[in-house]
């Protein structure tokens, strides 16, 4: 199981081709899957202020123009990087003058332990064709199971919870614009966005819609790999694997929200009890970021 976790995590790290979603999209030269939260309407009728909160993929390939946009349009002061050490070492973010970059790995501990165990080497996956690797592992029941467990693990892992809590407090205390990202800006970044939106009073529908936009960013890659799966005789389990690894599986995301709501009653209570982000702090987030 450790080897499967290692390979799946290696695949998560690898970029996929993208086309940009239209809603709230920020068009960059070298940053994938980027959009701001500004303009989204919360349940109390207020909207998120524009030019303050940005989610994206990694910044390793950001151009000088990209960095200027972040500095000038978003007055960026803080970046939160949810990748783990190996990811950051392979593709370090470009430095942005005057901007604090904070590393907060939110990958579940079970996945991290696979790397520290020394039982597997990700170079095989990295050197292979990504589409071939994904098409092959889609038929592996253990790989399917690990992929399905990723979202529940992210929200249940105590270290991930603590670091998402640190992230939320960082967003609250930021002096300017804030950007957060993982490798592709879809899973770990997507959960960070869900927590920010929940703290601001977003409806579940709004949270799910924002999460699902990553599938527009990676639509071409999802279609290409899914076509290979169908050619090989794959069915829904294999296609679910592809939706999780190349894009995001909205059904899996919603079932994980169901799990949170069943255990805690609401996302807001989860923020307080699991992430340590109190009701008072959630109110302060609304005061700071809502019009």
N, C-alpha and C positions, 0 to 999 in steps of 0.2 A: 504493500500500500504506500510505503514511503516513496518508492520509485515512481509510482503513478502520480503522487502529489508533486514530486519534483518536476516531472515532465509537464504536467498541467500548468504549474506555475511558470515554467519556462515559456510555454505557449502564450500565457497571459502577458508576459513581458514583451512579446514580439509585436511590432506594429503591423496594422492592416491598412490597406488602401482605403481612402475615404472620399466621400463626397459630402459637402457640408449641408446640414439641415438649415432651413430658412429662418425659423423662428429664433430670434435673439442670437443668431449666429454672429460670431466675430471671425472675419476672414483673415487668416494669417498665412504667411508664406510657409512656415515650418512647424506650426503647432496644430495638432489634430483635435477634432471634436470639441471645439471651443465655443462656449456661449456664456452670456451673462444671465443672471437671474432678474435683473432689472426689468420692471414692467409687469411681472406676474402679480395677479390680484389675489389677496388673501381672503379668508372667510369673513373677516370683519369689514371688507370693502376697500381697505387700504391696499396700496401697491408697493412693491419693492422699489427703492430708489435706483435709478440707472447709474451705471458707471462705478459701482461699488463692489459687486460680488461676481467673480468669474470662475468657471470650472473648465478644465481642459485636459488634454493629454500632456505628456512630458514636454519640457522646454529645451531638450538637448539640441534640437535642430532649429530653434528659433532664430530668425534673421534679425539684423539690426533694426529693420523696419518694425518687426514684431515687438521688439523690446521698446521701441519708441511709442508704439500704440499703447502698450501696457503702462508706460510711465506717464504719457501725456493724456490719453483719453480716460484712463482709469485711476490715475494718481496712485499707482500701486506702491504699497509699502510692505506687504507681507505675502510670501508664497509658502504654502504648506504642501510638502511632498510626501504622499502616502506610500511610496515605494520602499522596498527593503534595501539593505546595503548593496547586494550584488547588482540590483537594477540600477541604482544610482552610480555605482562604480563603472558599469558598462556604458551608461549614457547619462553623464552628469548634466544637470541643468546649466544653461548659460547663466552667468552671473549678471545681475542687473544692479547697476550702481545705486546705492541708497536703499535697496530693498532687502529685507531680512528673509532668508530662505530657511525654513524649519523642517527638519526631517522627522516624520511621525509615521513609521511603518504600521499599517493597519492590516497587514496580511495575517490571517489566523495562525496561531502558534503551531498547529499541526503541519501547515505548509512550510513554515520556517524551519521546523525540526528536520524536515526532509533534506534541506540543504546542509544543515550542520551534521547530519548523520554520516556523510561521506560515502553513502552506499550507492550513489548514482551521480552521473556527470551530465550536465545539461548541454555539453558541447555537441552531442549527437543530434539533439533537437535543433540547436542553433545552426548547425551546418546543413541540416536537411531542408528540403523545400517545405515551407510552412503549410501549404495546402495539402501536400502528401502526408505530412505528419498529422494534421488534423483529421484528414479523411481516414487514416489508419486508426487513430486512437478513438474515433467516434464509435467504432464497433467493439471497443473494450469495455465490458461491464463495469470493471473497477474504475476506469476513467470516467464513465458516465456517472457513477455514484459519487465520486469526488467532486465532479463539476456541479452536480445537483446540491451537494452539501456546502458549496462555497458561500452562498449568501447567508444561510443560517449560521455558519461558522463565523462569518464576519461580525454578525450582530451579537453572537453569544460569547465570543472569546474575550476574556477579562482584560487582556492587554490591549486588544483593539478597542474595547469600550473605553478604557482609560485614555487612550490616545485620541479618540474622537471627542471625548470630553475636553481634553487640552485644546484641540482644534477649535471647538465651539467657543471656548473662553478667549482664544486668540482672535477669532473673528469679532467677538464682542469688544475686545480691547484695542483693535487695530486703529491706527491713526489715519489711515487712508484706505485705498482699495485692497481687496484680498483676492488672491487666486489660489485654488487648490487643485491638485492633480495626482494621478497615478501614472501608469504607463500609457494607456489608451484613453484615459478619462471616462471610463464607463462603469466599472464595478466598484472598486474602493472609493473612487472619486464620486461615483453616483450615490453611494450610501452617505458620503459626507454631505452632498447636496441635499439629500432627503432629510438629513438631520437639521441642516440649516433651515430648510423650508418648514419643517415641522416646528422649529423654535419660533418662526415668524408667523405661525398660524395658518399655513397652507392647508387646503383640503387634501384628502388622500388622492383624489382625482388629479389635482395639480402636481402632486409629488410623483405619481406614476407617469403622467404625461412627460414630465421633464426627464425622468429616467429613461423612458422609451425612445427619446430623440436620438440616443446613441445608435440605434438601429438604422436611422437615416444616414448618419455619418458613415457607417460601415456597411451600407446596403449592398454595394457591389461585391465586397469580399464575402458577405454572408451568402449571396446568391451563387457566387462561383463555387464555394466549397460545398454548399448544399446540393448543387447540381452533381458534383462528384459523388456525394453520398447516395443520391437517388440512382445514379448509374451503377453503383456497386450493390444496389438492392436494399439500401438502408431505409428504415422507416422512422416513425416519430421519435423513438429514443435517440437514434443517431442524429436526427435533425435538431432535437433539443440540445444535444451536446454542442453542436455547431453554434446554435443561438447563444449559448452561454459563453463559449470560448472566443468567438469572433465578434459577436454583438452582445446584447443583453437579453436574457430570457425574462420577459415581463411577467409571465405566469409564475415563474419561480420567485421573482421579486415580490409579487402580490401575496404569494403563499407565505413568504417570510414576514411580510407585514401582518398577515393574519396571525402568525405565530407570536409576534410581538404584542399585538392587540389582545390576544387570548391570555397572554401571561401578565401583561402590565395594564391592560385596559385601554391604552392609547399610546401613540408615539411620544406625546408630550410627557407622559408619566415615565416612559422608558428613558427619555432624555434625563429626567431628574433622578430616577432610581438606579439606572444602569450606567449612564454616562456621567452622573454627578453634576449635571447642568440644571441648576435649580429653576423653580418657577419664577423667582425674582429675576434671575439672569435671562430667562426667556422673555420676560416683559421688557427688560432693558434692550434686548435685541430688537424687539418691535419698535421701541422708541427711537432706536438709532437708525434702523434701516428702512422703515416704512414711511411713506408719504401720508 
